[in-house]
Amino acid sequence: MKVLARKFTTGELQTLKDGQAFVQSVEAVHVGERSIRNYLNIEGLKTYLKQKKPGLTDKQKKIRYQFAKNHLHWTIDDWKN
């Protein structure tokens, strides 16, 4: 099912559960998550857990806000210099 691999690479499907639901809707058969993972592996796609990025600290937020306030009136030409 090349369509399955394409849907993962284009971002239409994000998780193995999404892939599982897609196959069930198209083929009307139950397919396990492990089968989806194996198929994607055969197609050259690796499955992984997305790492969570740390959020901004209060200090970083304050600095960004101050920067935005200080540069609010800048024109495009000001940014070029």
C-alpha positions as CSV (number, residue, x, y, z in Angstrom):
1,M,0.0,0.0,0.0
2,K,2.2,2.8,-1.3
3,V,-0.6,5.3,-0.5
4,L,0.0,4.7,3.2
5,A,3.7,5.6,3.0
6,R,2.9,8.7,0.9
7,K,0.3,9.8,3.5
8,F,2.9,9.6,6.2
9,T,5.5,11.5,4.3
10,T,3.1,14.3,3.3
11,G,2.0,14.7,6.9
12,E,-1.6,13.6,6.3
13,L,-1.1,10.8,8.8
14,Q,0.9,11.5,12.0
15,T,0.7,8.5,14.2
16,L,0.5,4.7,13.9
17,K,-3.1,4.9,15.1
18,D,-3.9,7.3,12.2
19,G,-2.3,4.8,9.8
20,Q,-4.2,1.9,11.4
21,A,-7.5,3.8,11.0
22,F,-6.7,4.7,7.4
23,V,-6.0,1.1,6.5
24,Q,-9.2,-0.1,8.2
25,S,-11.3,2.5,6.4
26,V,-9.8,1.6,3.0
27,E,-9.3,-2.1,3.2
28,A,-12.0,-2.9,5.8
29,V,-9.6,-5.2,7.7
30,H,-8.0,-4.8,11.1
31,V,-4.3,-4.1,11.0
32,G,-2.1,-3.9,14.1
33,E,0.2,-0.9,14.8
34,R,3.2,-3.3,14.6
35,S,2.2,-4.2,11.0
36,I,2.0,-0.5,10.1
37,R,5.4,0.0,11.6
38,N,6.9,-2.9,9.8
39,Y,5.4,-1.8,6.5
40,L,6.8,1.8,6.9
41,N,10.2,0.3,7.7
42,I,10.1,-1.7,4.5
43,E,9.3,1.5,2.6
44,G,12.3,3.2,4.2
45,L,10.5,5.2,6.8
46,K,11.6,5.1,10.4
47,T,9.1,5.4,13.2
48,Y,10.1,7.4,16.3
49,L,8.7,9.3,19.2
50,K,8.7,13.0,18.7
51,Q,10.9,14.7,21.3
52,K,9.3,17.4,23.3
53,K,11.0,20.7,23.2
54,P,11.3,22.7,26.4
55,G,9.1,25.8,26.5
56,L,10.4,29.3,27.0
57,T,11.3,30.3,30.5
58,D,9.8,33.4,32.1
59,K,13.1,35.2,31.6
60,Q,13.2,34.4,27.9
61,K,9.5,35.5,27.5
62,K,10.3,38.8,29.2
63,I,13.3,39.4,27.0
64,R,11.4,38.6,23.8
65,Y,8.5,40.9,24.8
66,Q,10.8,43.8,25.6
67,F,12.6,43.3,22.2
68,A,9.2,43.3,20.4
69,K,8.1,46.5,22.3
70,N,11.4,48.2,21.5
71,H,11.2,47.4,17.8
72,L,7.5,47.8,17.2
73,H,7.9,51.1,15.3
74,W,10.7,49.8,13.0
75,T,10.2,49.8,9.2
76,I,11.5,47.2,6.8
77,D,14.5,49.4,6.0
78,D,15.4,49.5,9.7
79,W,15.5,45.7,9.7
80,K,17.8,45.6,6.7
81,N,20.6,47.4,8.5
